């Protein structure tokens, strides 16, 4: 059975590739203007998260997987903080911040459970 961390990494990479291919996947739920600049920034987030997701899949158990998981958690929680500040006053704020924070928590939980199970 694959590690929980690698499953979360695969889901992360898949979603992130979707952001690169179709930035509206993130732009629309955030309630942001669909512009060339917003699409570029969304694709950059997708590229970052694809790399982290692939690292979560490829990293062997131990320190490498812990670092990949930590990168995912920090990226998601940083996104939550930035979106929380940047989307203030928008009806989409709670949903977007909650999604980013929850994904970071899921990544952390997967890493902890894998460590406890010796995976």
Secondary structure as the mmCIF struct_conf table of DSSP 4:
data_model
#
loop_
_struct_conf.conf_type_id
_struct_conf.id
_struct_conf.beg_label_comp_id
_struct_conf.beg_label_asym_id
_struct_conf.beg_label_seq_id
_struct_conf.end_label_comp_id
_struct_conf.end_label_asym_id
_struct_conf.end_label_seq_id
HELX_RH_AL_P HELX_RH_AL_P1 UNK A 4 UNK A 21
TURN_TY1_P TURN_TY1_P1 UNK A 23 UNK A 23
HELX_RH_AL_P HELX_RH_AL_P2 UNK A 24 UNK A 30
TURN_TY1_P TURN_TY1_P2 UNK A 31 UNK A 31
HELX_RH_AL_P HELX_RH_AL_P3 UNK A 36 UNK A 58
HELX_LH_PP_P HELX_LH_PP_P1 UNK A 59 UNK A 60
TURN_TY1_P TURN_TY1_P3 UNK A 61 UNK A 62
HELX_RH_AL_P HELX_RH_AL_P4 UNK A 63 UNK A 86
TURN_TY1_P TURN_TY1_P4 UNK A 87 UNK A 89
TURN_TY1_P TURN_TY1_P5 UNK A 91 UNK A 92
HELX_RH_AL_P HELX_RH_AL_P5 UNK A 93 UNK A 117
TURN_TY1_P TURN_TY1_P6 UNK A 118 UNK A 118
#
